[in-house]
Amino acid sequence: HGGSRAEQIAQAGPVLRVFVDTLTHIPRHRRMALFSTLVRTMGADSYAAAVVELLLEKNVARVLKGGRETDDVLAFTLSLTHELEAAQQLQCVEQVLLDVAALPADAVKNTELAAGIVQYADVARMSGGELRTFRLVALDYAHQLLTSRQFGSKLGALQGAADAQLSGTAQTQLQLIAQLSAQHAQVEAGGLLDTDVAARAWKQTVQLAYAVLDDVNALMRLQLFVSTVVQLLGHDDLKVRRKALALANTRLSEVDARTADADDVLKLLAPVAAVAAAELDTSDERESLACKQAALLCVATAARRFAAARPTQFTDLVAIISGAHSLGATQAAVASAAMVALAVLCDQLGPRLIPMLPTYLPLVLKHLRAVTAQLETASADDLALLISALSSILAIVENMGAFLAPSLAPLLLCLLSPALRSEGEHAELRTQAQQKADEVLVAMANNVPARQLLPAQFAFYQREAVRQGAATAELAVAFVGRTAAALPRAQLMQNYKQLFKFFLSVFDAARNPGVELSAAQALEQATLDAFMRLVVRLSEALFRPLFLTFAEWAAASAPV
């Protein structure tokens, strides 16, 4: 029982292997009694996992040959483990998972490397196929054990006494997943996935590893899960942090906001927000970016489920998300995720965010202007950032449209830019951006008061549309027509004369000899369509004097 693990393997390994090798020669009705006595005699805490791994190694050859005894060996291994106490079973599973994490990515061909492997299973002699199979067999064993009724009953009887072990097993499994992902990338980059069988085995291994992690999570009480994830968010390995955030996101999406569990799961908010607000780790920038994105996704998920019922707790998050390393980040992926989270918060909290509007709206507009200015050469990441910015603007307009007066000019400059409707690479993303921009314009027509929106529209036409040309003028006029169609009756009565004068001025501009004929015709048609949106809403009494004025204008403008 003393000494290092390497010494234990050297001393006890040959003895245990003798028993395992003779398994098939022992009568079935005597196997369990013999191996149970062996484990108890050697010490379950130290050697149960050793016996299990040797049995799993024995199972590998049968799996590769497709032998009929495969299921018998695994079933016996599970039954033997069920003879132990729940705490010992957990310890056994965790040790098996630790040893799986320590396996090499492929067959060991270097003698020095082989000498450094400390395992009861004869890993150094295994081929690449046997190693892949051993991983699968070991993970399948853990999956079946953790989901078994016998184990669940014994664990439930402990009433939380095994919480520390469950937490440790979850951390071990996260490290194993990170290790498997890295090894998978390594063998793929090295061209070692040269067969469909190898590629399929690695895919199944990663999937099974995540299934085992789900099994462990299902066994943990919510309070234990929260404390475990909080601890993992401070882990040195960024891959472990990212996978812990993925677990948190899943649990946040499952808890009902009306239950007491909501109070427990929301304890994740502060540490998750801290990850989102943290400075980028330059030692592994790619993984650090992924962590920040995952953290912001968690915030969005939590806001979608809980913000309406607990507004105070989420209002404080806006300042954190609007920080220099989230919404203000120069990395498009991070800023995009921050704006998605802000859009959800705006939808759920509505006018409660008005005091913070000056904090984050300028940053959203900054990103919007930056991408719009270089749309012709925009990358996929740039277009994704544009869509996120437009989504965030849409949520602000729908919930706080009356408070956008200072920002209307830069907004219109971006939303009515012809570049936003141009064609180019990443056509699908460009189409989504166009559709989102149109949604924002519709929302502005319906939610921004006419006393603010119409002057901004008229000023934009006079300042920008005339300067930029007929294409911009068409978009501006169409937007004015959409606004006229959406005005409440009282606001229409106050503004219909201004709208009429505006349309007449545009008709005049369309007749400008300096405008190309095709552009003039397109502008005139767009103005006519927009003008009709106004006309159909006017009563006969209101329209008659406008019609007479229009007729006089037409007669005066007609060529002699």
Phi, psi and omega in degrees: 000340182270180177084177180284171180294323179299321179291322178297317180296318181296323184274312186268336184306309180299323180294312181296323181295327178300314180297315183294320181295333181267009185306312185290345180267352180271133177306141186303321185286350179254349186299311185297316180298318182294311184288328175297317178296320179300312182295317180295320182293316180287330183110109185298323182298326185262330192235358178298314179297325180297313179297317180300314182294323178292323176294320179294323177297320178297329182286337184300312182299322181290324178295316181294328179273349182071031182292154182286343183272002183303307182296328180296316181294316179295318179298320178295318179300317179294317180297320178297318179295324180295342176290342182275166172289160184302318180296322179290324177296317178297317179298321180295313180299317182296321179293321177298317180294321177298320180289327175296319179296333182274357180292146175291159182293327182214180182305139182272120181249351181263127183297320180295319178295320180298323181292337182273355180277122181250092183216148173289320176292147183278071186294324185299334182265356184282143173280174178300318179295320179293322177298314180298320180291321179298318177301311182299315181297316181295317179292323177296321176300312180298318181297313182292323180293312184292336180262003182284150180293323181298314180294317180301320180294316180294321180293320179298327180292339180284340176053051174092357182291341181259017183302316181298321179292319178298318179298317178295322179295321178297317179295319178299317182293324176297318177295324179295317180297317178299319180294317180295320179298317179295318180293321178300315178296323181295312182289328178292316178294328181277003178072025183271351176270062187274357179229156177296327180297315181295315180298318180294322180295317178296318179299316179296323180297312180296318179298318180292325178297318177293325177296319178296320177298317176299323179298316180295317180298320180296334181276343184273137171295156185300318181298321178293318178302314182298311182296325179294314180295318179301319178294320182290334180292345175259010182294148180292328182278117182295331178295321178295319178300316183296320180288329174295322177294324177296320176297316180299319180297319179296315181292323178298325181282349183260334186282136179280130182296341183271357183259167179292339179298335182300321180297323180288313185291334180285354172291348176284340189302310184300308179294326178294316178297326178296323176295318180296326184270352185290155177290148182297134178277108185286347179291331176214077188298321182297313181290325178295320176299317180297322178297315181295320177297316180297321179295317179292327175296320176300316179299317180296318179297314180296318180297320181297326184265329191238344190296321182296326181275336182228066188296323184299319182296329184266336178300324181293339182287338185299318180296325180290314182293332181277007184290174185294334183258008176239269179295327181274007182292150178278345179280125184300321183297318181290312180299322179297314179296323178296321180289327175296316178298319178296321178299318179295317179298320178296317180297322185275326186260337175056228185300346179297341182268003181304316180299335182264359182304317179294345180280314188253337180298318178300326179290320177297316178297324179299314178295319181298314180295319183298317181286319181299326182291338182230043183293331183298326182248018186295139176275176178297320178296321178296317181292324176296321176297319179298315180297319178296318178298317179295323177296318179295317178298319179301315180296321179294315181297318183291332185252338183220038185300332182284355185245024184255005186310314182294341185255002184295320182299307178294329178297311180297325180300324179277313187291330181258019178283128177300333180299331180292339179256008183279162178264161180171196178295159180059056186302323182295317178293323178296320178297318178298320179296318178298315180296320180293321177297319178296322177298321179295318179297319177298317180295321178296318179298330184265339189240338179272128181303144183299327181296339176262317188286315184298313176301323179294320179295315180297318180294320179298317181297314183293324187270312189259316185297317179295322182286320186275340176115183189295326182298315178292322179299319178302313181297318180296317181293318178299322179293321177297319178297321177296322178294318179300323180289335185264350185297135171300157186304316183296318180289329177295318180297329181280336192238001187293329180291320177298319180296319180299314179298321180298313181296323177298320180294326179288320175302321178297317181297326180294339180271003182297124181299339181284350181267134178301149186302314182296319179293321179295319179295320179294318179294319180297319179293319178297321179292320178297317178298316180293320180298322180294330176298326176284314187300318185293348180263355183265144175285167180299321181295324179283325186281331185305308180295328177293322180296318179297318177297319180296320179295318178297318179298318181295320180292319181291332183272347184291144179292143181281000000 
